[in-house]
Amino acid sequence: MKHIYIIRHGETELNRQGIVQGRGINSDLNDTGRAQAEAFYQKYKDIPFDKIYTSDLKRTWQTVQKFIDSGLPWERLSGLDELAWGIWEGKPNSEEARDAFREMLKSWEDGDYTAHFEGGESVQDVYERLKQPMEVLSTRHEEETVLLCMHGRAMRVFLCLLLDKPLSEMTEFPHQNTVLYKMGFEEGKFTVLEFNSAVHLDGLVIG
């Protein structure tokens, strides 16, 4: 069985402020994010990873930088990028913004997966581009243990894709910063081995 460790990136300052970054804002980890990344590294540094995959956004590779620095092969896949929130990326967490997001989430809950903000992507768009990373994971059999770092909304969509679940179930996957979903891949089928694990954050004191 192939093992795939899928984690969300560590915290950024915009995460802390409740501001969406999406695909268009390439922010750095903050101190909390770096502490989360370090905690994850300390917990999982002895896993014999064959390969690291990240999105094209630096907050993902900053999260797994110590694994990269240890000499592990690393590849960026743009398909793993976060959903593009268009005109709302980087905007203050205002009542207007919250209303806009509530409306969008309601559209998705109602089954309109092509709904998107101006200049942005729909969850259907993200689902389609995630098929390429899924193909990579499915066909590179020599990579038996893989670490993959990505983004919250995209991660939810990816888990639906891997598990052949409808997008209506994407809300079933919680995703705090650096949370882990450990997946198995065997005989063409993905399964969840660890769900929403944050054991590496136990006892982490920030600041």
Buried (B, 14 or more C-beta within 10 A) or exposed (E): EBBBBBBBBBBBBBBEEEBBBBBBBEBEBBEBBBBBBBBBBEBBEEEEBBBBBBBBBBBBBBBBBBBBEEEBEBEBBEBBBBBBBBEBBBEEEEEEBEEBBEEBEEBBEEEBBEBBBEEBBBBBBBBBBBEEBBEBBBEBEEBBEBBBBBBBBBBBBBBBBBBEEEBEEBEEBEBEBBBBBBBBBEEEEBEBBBBEBBEBBEEBEEE
